[in-house]
Amino acid sequence: MEIMTVSEFKAHFSDAIKKVIAGEEIRISYGKKKEVVARLVPKSQKPQNKRKIGLLDGKSKVSFTNSFKITEEKFLDL
């Protein structure tokens, strides 16, 4: 993993892309504190952990009856 500032990333964009293609992760830092604001990872790299869908995941249930109908216009608020 390499950390580059925004200006370094802009100046060496092609080299950074080559490193990512080779399997390396590039982190991009920004500002006076050099805080990492982005990661550039290879396309084939899998996410490290699963993301939860919402705060109530597994704590609630939604069901619709067969009589529930809404037009596309109403759904799209047209």
Secondary structure, 3 states (H helix, E strand, C coil): CEEEEHHHHHHCHHHHHHHHHCCCCEEEEECCCCEEEEEECCCCCCCCCCCCCCCCCCCCCCCCCCCCCCCHHHHCCC
